[in-house]
Amino acid sequence: MLGITSINLDNLSIWVEQAKTQAAQGKVIERIPKLATANPNSFAVYISCESGENYSLGDTDCVFPFMSVIKPFSLLYLLEYYGEKQVLQWVGVKPSDAPFNSLLQLKEDHGYPRNSMINSGAITLADKLPGKDGNECTQLFCKWLNELAGTQIYIDTDILASVRASRSQINIDITNYLCESGNLNNIELSLDVYEQICCISGRVEELAKLGNLLACKNEFINNQHRQFVNTVMLTCGLYEASAEYAVKIGLPIKSGIGGGLVAIIPNQGAIASYSPALDITGNPVAGLALMETLSQNLQLSIFC
């Protein structure tokens, strides 16, 4: 029986080198100055297995902001805190065929975010994080993840300053429309918390450990909530390319413009990668190439 524990390091090294060649087809994001300085050829992968075995290659000491890769975990946090019924009143679970920051689609949906993996949904949920202000909301969330996953992730204040200095006008417009539609209460708080949680940073090892929270049963997280998040990741985690990669890879995956990518292999573990060169959809090119190779060679797809 194949799976992530059957991996051979020699094969992994070959697959990583093959994936790295794909980075030339992508481009590092330029809108946020601190992210624009990333080396497009950087690459790291970490495989964290439920059995306790771990495999890693590449620039594993690189610390990077998780950006949108944090979205499944804020969804999980709020499911645990408020329950599924309440969360569904705030945000839906339908896939999107529009870009992750589409205001037009939000307007077509009358202000009800299509899912929590796109910006409108994540900003809406950022408004609901427990805490008296933006800093407390973010710190409580970060502490919760660190305690559950055994990680040391943190808010990178330099990245946050760069994000704030180049705040996205489309995110401001989305937040204003969400407020007009009655789906959030505080425009500035929502944007502040959203930007802070996107600047939660760590290494690929820590991202893989977070992934294990979704991959493996544990006594601290409701199993139905894990299933909920994994399903939304499968159908929405790679934006409008999600259906294409559900066919090619067949795993719940979430990407981020910081170069992070996490794939969930239910009941086996998680794979995290870092590769900052992105395709036009905003997904890491080399990371997805490696995930596709791993899935096909190790028969990881949940549809096998």
Order of alpha helices (4+ residues) and beta strands (2+ residues): alpha-alpha-beta-beta-beta-alpha-alpha-alpha-alpha-alpha-beta-alpha-alpha-alpha-beta-alpha-alpha-alpha-beta-beta-beta-alpha
